Amino acid sequence: MNATTNALAAIGAWTLDRIRDIGDAARFFVRLSLRAVPALGRYRLLRDQIHFVGNYSVVIIVVSGLFVGFVLGLQGYYTLQRYGSEQALGLLVALSLVRELGPVVTALLFAGRAGTSLTAEIGLMKAGEQLSAMEMMAVDPLSRVIAPRFVAGIVAMPVLAALFSAVGIIGGYIVGVQLIGIDEGAFWAQMQGGVDVWNDVGNGVIKSFVFGIAVTFIALRTGYEASPTPEGVARATTKTVVTASLAVLALDFIMTALMFSGS
Amino acid sequence: MQSKTIDIWVGLFVIAGIAALLFLALKAGNLASFSTDSTYRVTARFDNIGGLKPRAPVKAAGVVIGRVAAIRFDDKTYNAVADIDLQSQYKFPKDSSAKILTSGLLGEQYLGLEAGGDPTMLANNDRITNTQSAIVLENLIGQFLFNKAAEGSSDSKDKQ
């Protein structure tokens, strides 16, 4: 009897904990969003953060995009040539990059490259009581430290995703046209015939925008809520990658179902 | 680092992003083929539109001259009505005929327009009366089997 009540209590406590966590995250999100608009005016803070989050991620994004494009070109050609439609390789590469791989892979890399550093930075600031010190000086750490990083992540993510897709298409072109020898005209013409600017490219940009919000928010909140110890920061960094990646994949499924289920 | 250098790097980052988007829109997407020229709207009724979709190309002699704007169902006549946007620079006779064709064996369907001989030209909101529906493979096979069966039975009667 006692074991049953204990188990019930554990389930109840767990559920209440999760609900409290969701509510907490929602309140943090609202507070952060309210401070994100004034943060747009703090030019220097914003510029430094975009530089840190965006520019330093360019290399990994471009290199990954290029290789994803190569692999898509090779694998796509292998399947398509069985049906004699290797001309459609350009379309296959462009659609899979613009709709799915561009935003999703960029968001996953972004979570690993930029999200972790944001979490660790905020977590260490908290551990070193810098955030409390700011509060003592009547400086709101949320608008001075967190909000500029939030805005920078939202700005950088669509830029990086667009770079990823563009470089990936070039990678597919290099493998498909230069190496395998598909007709260049057919490669681009099929691509242009099948990729719609608003439905495909536009929805890809919307996706990357949403992922930017999700990944940056998760990274910042995890850092902000980290327990101020070395282990706490380490755990928070790991949690950022896991939570952000899962959130990106779940959001991607929902958005794909909403955006592309019609066609 | 000097603040000027950071400015330049962030500027380059943003410009690279815009360039990538332009590349996606112009080179990979169909923004370049979006005709900004004016179009005129005609409608055509079909018994069956098959797999024709909105934004499918309208071709004459293989050249794209317009797009299918919308496809509706008319519950008075039980026909499908396709709205077609043709580019204003191309004029077609009033008795031109529209056919639903397939590009290649498994390709997507498009609308083929064949010019007629009428001296008056199609104008805005005109209707193309001369239409040919999409070929439905099941009906075709059904017809073929039916004909075969009819032939078979007449053969066996001849022998008796």
Interface residues (C-beta under 8 A of the other chain):
Chain A: R44 R47 D48 I50 H51 G54 N55 V58 A94 V98 A156 P158 V159 L160 A162 L163 S165 A166 V167 I169 W188 M191 Q192 G193 V195 D196 V197 D200 V201 G204 V205
Chain B: S3 I6 D7 W9 V10 L12 F13 V14 A16 G17 A19 A20 L21 F23 L24 A25 K27 A28 G29 N30 L31 A32 S33 F34 R55
